[in-house]
Amino acid sequence: MFKKHLITCSVIVVLFVLSKLFIYSTTLKKTVVKAEPKGDNDVVVTDVPDAPDKLNFANEPVPVNDPKVAVKMNHSLKQHNFKKLQTNLLHSRAARMFKIIEPILKTHGIPDDFKYIPIVESNLEAGVSPKGAKGLWQFMPGTARTYGLKVNSAKDERLNLKKSTVAACHYLQELYDEFHNWTLVAAAYNNGSIKLAKQMKVQKKRNYFRLHLNHETGRYIYDLVAVKQMITRPGEFGFSFNAADFVSLN
């Protein structure tokens, strides 16, 4: 009698444990399915916002009403979300370095949006490109020397944020004197003024968004604007970094 009672109790306990495991497994599956991204357009919980009706670079409009421009802009926006980058590190670096870059740009009359160039060029890291460009502004040795930076075996001022930013301002102002358009200035910074001027002459166009350029330069302004949106509207791109975090790092 005792054995039968013991066996009955054991069976009940086993069934109870199995039922709990089944419920836990089902709940876990539902949780995982719920958290799983539904497509490439997802950013953690919310979708990446499409390009707003009005976007600009250095107060020059991006013609997002043009379907081709809108497609490129949306693609670039989706490449700069938390799902792609998986880190807030870029925002942390920007919070520290922009307070050095911004006043220098202002002093030299360069639009504030040019502070995003070091993000697109170097991710705010003082690395060296395969071609030899170095520092946050990715100066080539010859260009750096032209604009007053010392580059030799003993010293490389491309790694000095203040001095390299001043040099970048001189270079950008010179480009503006040539192109009289800040969007084209940014494109020339990436592609070189000679190459850009040649393409403009061959294609007989002065509008960046109408020019057919190499892949990197052709997406350069879109990337700058996307980075600007990512930094100024972090929450909409899935980042937890906010204005209060910027203040705390200053």
N, C-alpha and C positions, 0 to 999 in steps of 0.2 A: 504493500500500500504506500509505504514511504517512498519507495523507488519510483512508483508511478507518478506520485505527486511531484517528486524532484524532476522527473523527465518533463512533465507538463510545464513546470515553472521555467525550465531551461529553454524549452521550445518558445514559450511566450517571450522570454528575454531576447532570444536570437531574432525573433520576428520583429520585436520592437526596435532593436539596433539596426536591422536591415531597412526598416521603414524610415528611420531617421537618416540613414545614409542615402536612401533614394531621394528623400526630400531635399537634402543638402546638395546632392548631385544635380537635381533638377534646377534648384535655385542658382547654383553656380553657373550652369549652362545659360540660363536666362540672363545672368549678369554679364557673362562674357559676350553673348550675342548683342546685348544692349550697348556694350562699350565698343564693340568692333566697328571700325570705320565703314561707312556704306559706299564710299567712293573716293576718288582722288580730290574731290572738292571739299572734303570735310577737314575742319581744323579742330581737333580734339572733340569738342562738343558741338560747336556751331560751324556753319559753312563760312568759307572765305567770302567777304563781301565783294560784289562786283565793283568795277571801277565806278566811282561816283560820277554824276553828270558833269561836274566841274573839277578838273585837276590842273595843276600848273607846276612848272619848274622855274624857279627864279622869277615868278610872276608872269611867265609866258605860258599861255594856255596849251594844254595837251588836247588835241581835237578828238576826244573820245566819242563824239557823234559820228565819226567816220568808222564804219564797221571793221575795217582792217586794223585800225589803230586800237579800237576797243578790244578786239581779240588778243592782240599782242599785250595790251595793258593788263587784261585779266589773267593771261598766262603768267606774266611776271609777278602779279600780286599773289598768285597761288604758289609761286616758287619761294615766297618770303613769309610763309606762315609757320606756326610752331610745329605743325606736323612734319614739315620738311626739315626744319633746323633743330628741333628738339632741345632747345636751350634758351635761357634768358641772358647768356653771357654777352652777346652783342649789345644788348641794352645797357648792361652794367659798364662795359667799356665806353659806350657812347656817353653815358652820364658823367664819366670822369674826364673824358678827352674833349668833349664839346665845350666845356667851360674854358678850355685853353684855346681851341680853334675859333670859336664864335667871335670873341672880341678882336682877334687879329683880322678876320675877314671883314668885320665892320670898319675897323680902322682904315683898311685899304679899299673900301668901297665895293667889296665883292659880295654879291647876294648870299644870304645865310644858307640857302639850299646847297651851296657848294661844300658844306661840311659833310654831306653824305658821300662825296667822292671817295674819301678814305675807307668807307665801309664797303663800297662796291669794288674798289681797287685791291684792298688788302684785308678786309674784315677787321680793320683796326689792329692788325698785327704787323710788326716790323720785320716781315719776311723778305726773302729774295726770290724774284721770279726766275724762270729758266732763262730769260733773256738778259737778266742782270739788273732789272729794276729793283729798288730797295726802299724800305721805309713805308710809313703809312700812306704817303702820297705816291709811292711807287715811281720815284724818279730814276731815270737812267743816269749813269755817271756823267756823261757829257752834258745833258740837260741840267743836271744839278749844279755843275760848275758854272754853266752859263748864267744861272740865276743866283750866284753868290755862295753856293755851298762848298765846303771843303770836302773833297773825296780823295783820300790817299790811303796808304798802308797804315798810317798812324791815326787817322781820324776820318770818320764818315758822318758828316752832318745831316745826311738823309735820315738818320736815326734820331735826330733832335727834333722833337715835335714842334717847338716854337719856331726854330729857324727854317725848318722845311715848310711849315705853313706860310711863313712870310715869303719864301721863294715861290711857293705855289701861287700866292696872290699876285706876285709880279708877272708870272707866266700867264695866269688867267687874264690879267688886265691887258697884256700884250695881245692875247688871242682875241679879246673883245675889240681892241682897236682895229683888228683885221676883219672880223666877221660881223661886228655890231649886232650880235644876237647871242644871248646867254646860252640858249639851247645848243646852238652850233659851237659855242665855246666849249661846252662840256664834251660834245662829240669830238672836237679837235683835240681835247686833252687826252682822250683815249686813243684816237687814231693818228694823231699828228696833223698839224695844220696843212702841210704840203699835200698829203694824201687826200684830206677832206676837200681842200680847195680844188684839187684836180677833178674829183668826182662831181663837185658842184658845177664845174665848167663843162665837163663832158655831158652831164645829164641836163644841164641848163636849168637847174633848180636851186633855190636858196632855202627851201623849207626842209628841215631835218626829216619830218614825217612823210615826205614825198620822195626822199632820196633812197636809192638802193645801195646799201653799204654792206661791208663784211658782217658776218654774224655777230661778233662781239660788239662792234660799234652800232650796228643796227638795233640792238636791244639795250644799249647803254642808258639812254634817257629813260626808257621804261623801267629799268632796274633802279635807277636813282629815285624815280617817283615812287616806286613800290617800297623801297627802303624808307623813304620819307613817311609814307603811310604807315608802315610797320612800326616806326619809332614813335610817331605822333598819335597813333591810334592802336596801341598794343593789344588792348582787350579784344578788339574786333578780329585780330589775327591769332587768337588763342594764347597770347602771352600773359603771364601774371604780373609782369612788370608794369608799374603805373607811375603817375606823376610824383606821388609821395616817395617812391623809391629813388627817383632822380634827386629829389631834394635831400634825402638822407645821405646820398653819396657825395654831395658837394661839400 
